Amino acid sequence: QVQLVESGGGLVQPGGSLRLSCVVSGRIFSIYSMGWYRQAPGKQRELVAVITSNSFTSYADFAKARFTISRDNVKNTFFLQMASLKPEDTAAYYCKLTDVVSSSDYWGQGTQVTVSA
């Protein structure tokens, strides 16, 4: 069974930085994509960034130049480094692991990010 646990959220002032972590336990797929998503109150969940097993990365326009997705293969951990945070970045952030072969998705429970003065 695959489990994802996010951490690293919190309250930060505008312009500040946070690093979110997503630890994956259980079966690790050889071909996968890992995405960070976010959902603000009253809004749909949206993709922030994705990294694949062959190291392809992609970012939403709002995340380009401010956010960086990365991973530690040894620790089975994925990261989202966020800088120059804005109040509109306030949301619950989720990681999702997709097994490309079976098209199965696994979600974490989310971590709250609040950007406020």
C-alpha positions in Angstrom: 0.0 0.0 0.0 1.3 3.4 -0.9 1.1 6.3 1.6 2.0 9.9 1.1 2.5 12.3 4.0 3.0 16.0 3.5 4.6 18.4 5.9 6.2 21.8 6.0 3.2 24.0 5.7 2.5 26.9 8.0 2.0 30.6 8.4 4.5 32.8 6.5 4.6 36.5 5.7 4.3 37.8 2.1 7.7 37.5 0.4 8.7 34.6 2.6 9.6 31.0 1.8 8.5 27.5 2.7 9.6 24.0 1.8 7.0 21.4 1.6 7.9 17.7 1.9 6.0 14.6 0.7 7.3 11.3 2.0 6.3 8.2 0.1 6.1 4.8 1.8 5.2 1.5 0.5 5.6 0.4 -3.1 7.7 2.7 -5.2 6.9 2.7 -8.9 9.5 2.6 -11.6 7.6 4.9 -13.9 5.7 7.6 -12.1 4.8 11.3 -11.9 4.6 13.2 -8.7 2.6 16.4 -8.6 2.0 19.1 -6.1 -1.5 20.5 -6.1 -3.2 23.2 -4.2 -6.8 24.1 -3.3 -7.9 27.4 -1.8 -11.3 27.7 -0.1 -14.1 27.9 -2.7 -11.8 27.0 -5.6 -10.9 24.0 -7.5 -7.8 22.0 -6.9 -5.1 23.1 -9.3 -1.7 21.7 -10.4 1.3 23.5 -9.1 4.2 21.5 -10.4 5.1 18.0 -11.5 8.2 15.8 -11.7 8.4 12.5 -13.4 10.6 9.5 -12.9 12.8 10.6 -15.8 13.3 14.0 -14.2 11.0 16.0 -16.4 9.5 18.9 -14.5 6.7 21.3 -15.3 5.2 24.2 -13.5 2.0 26.2 -13.6 2.5 29.7 -14.8 2.0 31.1 -11.3 4.7 28.8 -10.0 7.4 29.5 -12.6 10.4 31.3 -11.2 9.1 31.1 -7.6 8.6 27.4 -6.9 10.9 24.5 -7.4 10.0 20.8 -7.3 12.6 18.2 -6.5 13.1 14.8 -5.0 15.4 12.7 -2.9 15.4 9.2 -4.3 17.2 7.7 -1.3 14.6 9.0 1.1 11.6 8.6 -1.2 10.8 12.2 -0.5 9.6 14.9 -2.8 9.9 18.6 -2.2 8.3 21.9 -3.2 10.4 24.9 -2.4 8.3 28.0 -2.5 9.8 31.5 -2.5 8.4 35.0 -2.8 5.1 33.8 -1.4 2.0 35.9 -2.0 -1.3 35.9 -0.1 -2.9 34.3 -3.1 -0.7 31.3 -2.6 -2.7 30.5 0.6 -4.2 27.1 0.1 -4.0 23.5 1.2 -1.2 21.8 -0.7 -1.3 18.1 -1.7 1.1 15.7 -3.3 -0.1 13.1 -5.7 1.8 10.1 -6.9 0.7 8.5 -10.2 1.7 5.0 -11.2 1.9 5.6 -15.0 1.6 1.9 -15.8 -1.7 1.3 -13.9 -2.9 5.0 -14.0 -3.5 4.7 -10.2 -3.3 7.9 -8.2 -2.3 8.2 -4.6 -2.9 11.4 -2.6 -1.5 12.8 0.6 -3.7 14.4 3.3 -2.5 17.9 2.6 -0.6 20.6 4.4 -1.9 24.1 4.9 0.0 27.1 3.7 -1.1 30.5 4.8 0.5 33.7 3.5 -0.4 36.7 5.6 1.1 39.7 7.3 
